[in-house]
Each structure stands twice: as C-alpha cells, then as structure tokens.
Amino acid sequence: MLTQDYLQRYARHIMLPEIGGAGQQALAAASVLVVGAGGLGAPALLYLAAAGVGRLGVVDDDVVDLTNLQRQVIHDTPSVGQPKVDSAAERLERLNPLVTVERHRQRVDADSAAGLVAGYDLVIDGSDNFATRFLLADTCHVARKPLVTAAILRFEGQVTVSKGYRPDLPCYRCIFPSPPPPGVVPSCAEAGVLGALAGLIGTLQAIEAVKELLGLGDSLAGHLLLVDVLRMTFDKIAVAKDPACPLCGAGADGA
C-alpha cells in the first residue's frame, strides 16, 4: 500500500505521465550496481537513491581521501579515512531510508565481476581505470545486463549505454576495441579534472539508468555522447555494430 510519505516523496515523479505511480513502483522494484563511489558514482548514487531505485549496490575498496572531496560529493570532510562504501551508504540511507544499500568493499576483478553483476538489473560503471571498464563491459555483455559507462578527464567527458547482446546494437568493444597501452592516457590524478564535470556526467549516467529501467525515451545505446564543458558542447555520435567485433560480431562467442 502506498503511504502518504511515499506519495509526497515521489510526487514530482508520479505527476509525470511517462512515470506515474506504476513507473515509480517499477523503480522501487529495480536494482542497480554502481561500481566506484567516486566522482561519477557519487552523483549517480545520490540521484538513483533520491529517485527511489529500490536496491543499490556500491562497489569500492578505497577509503575517502581529502583530495576526493573536490568532486566526490557523496562524501564529506568527517568521512576522510572512512571506507567509501560506508560513507556512501550512510549518506544514501539518510537521503532515502526507503532504499536498500548493499556494500561491496572489494575490487571488481575476474573472480568477482560475474557474481556482482548477476545480482542486479543494470550496472553503472564509475570506475577510473581501463581494466575495470573493459572487464565490466565484457561481463555485462555475457550476462545480458545494460551497462551505463562513462569517463572524464580535465574538462571533457563521455557517456554511452552498452547493450551489444542485442543483435541491432553495438557493444562497448565496437566503440573501443581494446584498452590503450599503459601510460598513453593520463589519469585524473595526473592530468586533473573539473569537479563539477564529474557531477554532470554522473548525473547523465543516473538519467540513462532510470530511462533503461523504465523503458523511457531514446537510449544512448548505439551512441556515444561527448561533452566538452570549456566549449560547452554536447556531441552525440551514432555508433554501428562492428561485424568483426570479437565480443558481439558475427562468429563471436560472446565471452
């Protein structure tokens, strides 16, 4: 039964014809795994919890550092030194006690990826390294789970949705066939990043996740959104399925 508190909390969603009461209840029944409680994961988690996604998994093995606070807005100064999964979970539980938050204080690796992904409807990649991005992309493809993945550096970001298990859509490796050689692309720690850019791109990931969960609008699947905040441009590039892709192309074994 929908309580008055429930109806008040989600009133601005429920009044949207595209969502309504049924859509809000669908969000409550949904689950999302967010890998990384950092610059991208922080805003994504906050908006998914505020939206009422019923079960959120947070994966991170790191602790909060003072340098994180410039962009990782789910954490605060008293959280420094605390495990990120704990800091994030406590904030989310204060924001929306109707949401269940599951803490996974670990790294995503070849041994853990499949088990983590299997427990959720959709995955958001907020990781900060190529090895994890490609591992998640491959794992979600095999598990047939939508993956909302993004990356940021300096003043630029990119977002896409990977659903290459569908015959009409490209997978992550159709866009990025393999990781770049080590040292070619600097990290945010090496090159810097505008803090608010992380908020923008992570929020876009949350929006795409909600759209995927409810089947709303035009998905970013089959497209790559490129954002440059110095020029304040948003370029949406169509990406075709690669017939020769080793993951999803003709003759691929999908693993």
C-alpha positions in Angstrom: 0.0 0.0 0.0 1.3 3.5 -0.9 1.7 5.6 2.1 1.3 9.4 2.2 5.0 9.8 2.9 5.8 7.7 -0.2 3.4 9.7 -2.4 4.9 13.0 -1.1 8.5 11.9 -1.6 8.0 10.9 -5.2 5.2 13.4 -6.1 7.2 15.1 -8.8 7.9 11.8 -10.5 4.4 10.5 -10.1 2.9 13.6 -11.8 5.0 12.8 -14.9 2.7 10.9 -17.3 5.8 8.9 -18.5 6.5 7.6 -15.0 3.3 7.9 -12.8 2.6 5.6 -9.9 3.3 2.4 -11.9 6.7 3.7 -13.0 7.7 4.7 -9.5 6.8 1.3 -8.2 8.9 -0.2 -11.0 11.8 1.8 -9.8 11.2 0.6 -6.3 11.4 -3.0 -7.6 14.6 -2.4 -9.5 18.2 -2.8 -8.6 21.4 -1.1 -9.8 25.0 -1.9 -9.2 27.3 1.2 -9.1 31.0 0.4 -9.5 33.0 3.1 -7.9 31.8 5.6 -5.2 34.0 8.3 -6.6 33.5 11.3 -9.0 31.0 9.5 -11.3 29.5 7.1 -8.8 28.8 9.8 -6.2 26.2 11.8 -8.2 24.8 8.7 -9.8 24.2 7.1 -6.4 22.6 10.2 -4.9 20.2 10.7 -7.8 19.3 7.0 -8.0 18.6 6.9 -4.3 16.6 10.1 -4.5 14.6 8.6 -7.4 13.6 5.6 -5.3 15.5 2.8 -7.0 14.8 0.1 -4.5 18.2 -1.6 -4.2 21.6 -0.1 -4.8 24.9 -1.9 -4.7 28.0 0.1 -4.1 31.4 -1.4 -5.0 34.6 0.3 -3.9 37.7 -0.9 -2.0 39.1 2.5 -1.3 38.9 5.0 1.6 37.9 8.6 1.5 40.9 11.0 0.9 40.9 14.7 1.3 41.6 15.1 -2.5 38.4 13.3 -3.3 36.1 16.0 -1.8 36.6 18.4 -4.7 34.3 16.1 -6.8 33.1 13.1 -4.9 30.1 14.9 -3.4 28.6 11.9 -1.6 31.4 12.1 0.9 32.3 15.0 3.3 35.2 16.1 5.5 34.3 13.9 8.5 34.4 10.9 6.1 38.1 11.2 5.4 39.7 7.9 6.2 36.4 6.0 6.2 35.8 3.2 3.6 34.0 4.8 0.7 31.3 2.1 0.7 30.4 3.0 4.3 30.5 6.8 3.8 28.3 6.4 0.7 25.9 4.0 2.2 25.4 6.2 5.3 24.7 9.2 3.1 22.2 7.4 0.9 20.4 5.9 3.9 20.0 9.4 5.3 18.8 10.7 1.9 16.2 7.9 1.4 15.6 5.3 4.1 13.2 3.5 1.6 16.2 2.4 -0.4 18.3 -0.7 0.4 22.0 -0.1 0.1 24.3 -3.1 -0.3 28.0 -2.5 0.5 30.7 -4.4 -1.5 34.1 -3.3 -0.2 36.2 -5.0 -2.8 37.6 -4.6 -6.2 35.9 -5.8 -9.4 38.2 -8.4 -10.8 38.0 -11.6 -12.9 36.9 -13.6 -9.9 34.2 -11.2 -8.6 32.8 -9.5 -11.6 30.2 -12.1 -12.7 28.9 -12.7 -9.3 28.4 -8.9 -8.6 26.8 -8.2 -11.9 24.4 -11.2 -11.7 22.6 -9.7 -8.6 21.4 -6.5 -10.3 19.2 -5.4 -13.2 21.6 -2.8 -14.5 25.2 -1.7 -13.9 26.7 1.8 -13.8 30.5 2.0 -14.4 32.0 4.8 -12.4 35.5 3.2 -12.3 38.7 5.1 -13.0 40.8 2.6 -14.9 40.6 0.8 -18.3 41.0 -2.7 -16.9 37.8 -2.4 -14.9 35.9 -0.7 -17.7 36.6 -3.5 -20.2 36.0 -6.2 -17.6 32.6 -4.8 -16.7 31.7 -4.3 -20.4 32.6 -8.0 -21.2 30.8 -9.3 -18.0 27.6 -7.3 -18.6 27.6 -8.4 -22.2 27.7 -12.1 -21.3 25.1 -11.6 -18.5 22.9 -9.6 -20.9 22.7 -6.7 -18.5 22.6 -3.0 -19.6 25.8 -1.1 -18.8 25.9 2.7 -18.4 29.5 3.6 -18.7 31.3 6.9 -18.7 34.7 8.6 -18.4 36.0 12.0 -17.6 39.3 13.9 -17.8 40.2 17.5 -17.4 37.2 19.3 -19.0 35.8 16.5 -21.1 33.5 13.5 -20.6 31.8 10.8 -22.5 28.8 8.5 -21.8 27.3 5.5 -23.5 25.0 2.6 -22.8 26.2 -0.8 -23.9 23.6 -3.4 -24.9 25.6 -5.3 -27.5 23.9 -8.6 -26.6 21.1 -7.2 -28.8 21.6 -8.0 -32.5 20.9 -4.5 -33.5 23.2 -2.6 -31.1 26.9 -2.3 -30.6 28.8 -3.4 -27.6 31.5 -1.4 -25.7 34.2 -3.1 -27.8 32.6 -2.0 -31.0 33.4 1.6 -29.9 36.6 0.9 -28.0 38.1 -2.4 -29.3 40.9 -2.6 -26.7 42.4 -0.6 -23.8 45.1 1.9 -24.8 48.7 1.0 -23.9 49.7 1.9 -20.3 50.8 5.5 -19.9 49.1 6.8 -23.1 46.1 8.3 -21.4 46.8 10.1 -18.1 44.6 9.6 -15.1 42.7 12.3 -13.3 45.3 12.2 -10.6 47.9 13.0 -13.3 46.0 15.5 -15.5 43.3 16.9 -13.2 39.6 17.1 -13.7 37.0 19.8 -13.1 34.9 18.7 -10.1 31.5 19.8 -11.4 32.2 17.8 -14.7 32.0 14.6 -12.6 28.6 15.8 -11.3 27.3 16.4 -14.8 28.5 13.1 -16.3 27.5 11.0 -13.3 24.1 12.6 -13.3 23.7 11.8 -17.0 24.5 8.2 -16.1 21.7 8.2 -13.5 19.3 9.6 -16.1 20.2 6.9 -18.6 19.8 4.2 -15.9 16.3 5.4 -15.0 15.4 5.5 -18.6 16.6 2.0 -19.2 14.8 0.7 -16.1 11.5 2.2 -17.2 11.9 2.0 -21.0 11.7 5.7 -21.5 12.8 7.9 -24.4 15.8 7.3 -26.6 18.6 5.3 -25.1 22.2 6.2 -25.6 22.7 2.6 -26.7 24.2 2.8 -30.2 25.5 6.3 -29.5 28.5 8.0 -27.7 27.8 11.3 -26.1 30.8 13.6 -26.0 30.8 16.6 -23.6 33.3 19.4 -23.6 32.5 21.9 -20.9 35.1 24.5 -21.9 33.3 24.9 -25.3 30.0 23.8 -23.6 29.2 21.4 -26.4 27.4 18.1 -26.4 28.0 15.9 -29.5 26.0 12.7 -29.9 27.7 10.3 -32.3 26.0 7.2 -33.8 28.0 4.0 -33.5 27.2 0.9 -35.6 27.7 -2.7 -34.6 31.1 -4.0 -35.8 30.6 -7.2 -37.7 34.2 -8.1 -36.8 33.9 -7.4 -33.1 35.3 -10.3 -31.2 32.7 -9.9 -28.5 29.4 -9.3 -30.3 30.2 -9.6 -34.0 29.4 -12.4 -36.4 31.1 -15.5 -35.2 31.9 -14.1 -31.8 31.5 -16.5 -28.8 30.3 -13.6 -26.6 32.8 -14.2 -23.9 
